[in-house]
Amino acid sequence: MSVEFSNLISSLDPVRPVLIAGPTASGKSELALRIAEAQGGVVINADAIQVYENWRILTARPSEEDETRAPHLLYGHVAGHIPYSVGDWLRDLEPHLTGPARPIIVGGTGLYFSALTAGLAQIPETPAATRDTAMARIAQDGYQSLIQELDPETRARIDLNNPMRVQRAWEVLQTTGKGLADWQDDTPPPRLPLSDTQAFVFDAPKDWLTPRIERRFAQMIALGALDEARANHPTWSPDLPSAKAIGAAELMAVLDGEKTLDQGCERATILTRQFAKRQRTWFRSRMQNWTRIDATET
């Protein structure tokens, strides 16, 4: 099922929660903002990297001007050195699911939406020693070295091209002796069933999205992304949770004289396109029951 963007807002129930998913640079945040302005509500972040306080421009968090147009929550509320899981996000989201304002939850992290609407397995925390072992293995041999040690069910289920997902699955197996797939099969009921929401996912064709990605990164530079990187430089480490922000490592390489600005921007744009492709793949396979929005009509 699909819907034209022009008819969407007027057709919404102003009480039921709204979920808006989509790939990076597809326009989903603007839609969330327009809904909040038209009907009221609070815009709540569902993007795993926009939670970090130290990368506002580079992660395309809503601007200060946007935040004056409607209330925004769970953006930039986590220090850049603190790991932040989907379980952390669900706990932070919980008090906002029951009001007083109608939640308009928007982002590109499919796992967040899946946990919210389908439930989250109650997996024990990973001990620091296990995480350190995983990081050391990845640093020496690459994340692919962990894949062969995963149980077959988990290997068949997760995105093996996503280093963070592979690492998480390996850590779970090492910590609990039970594969991630088994934990997921024992998932408790969801906090917000999909049937209780108005759920939309942006359909953004590659040929339409790619130029937007390129323009947006150029705009980030114009808005001061390199200065933002410079402010992060004294405490920078690729091991920081917030270092997963696409383009962060490339801008650090520019500051260190290892790349020109053009080279850094080109590489960051390529990585963003690859990330958007993974997002589109997730949405197509996991969000078939969501109402699709043609991004080209926005």
Buried (B, 14 or more C-beta within 10 A) or exposed (E): EEBEBEEBBEEBEEEEBBBBBBBBBBBBBEBBBBBBEEBBBBBBBBBBBBBBBBBBBBBBBBEEEBBEBBBBBBBBEBBBBEEBBBBEBBEBBEEBBEEEBBBBBBBBBBBBBBBBBBBBBEBEEBEEEBBEBBBEBBEEEEBEEBBEEBBEBBBEBBBBEBBEBBBBBBBBBBBBEBBBBBBBEEBEEBBBEBEEBBBBBBBBEEEEBBEBBBEBBEEBBEBBBBEBBBEBEEEBEEEBBBBBBBBBBBBBBBBEEEBEEEEBBBBBBBBBBEBBBBBBBBBEEBBEEBBBBBBBBB
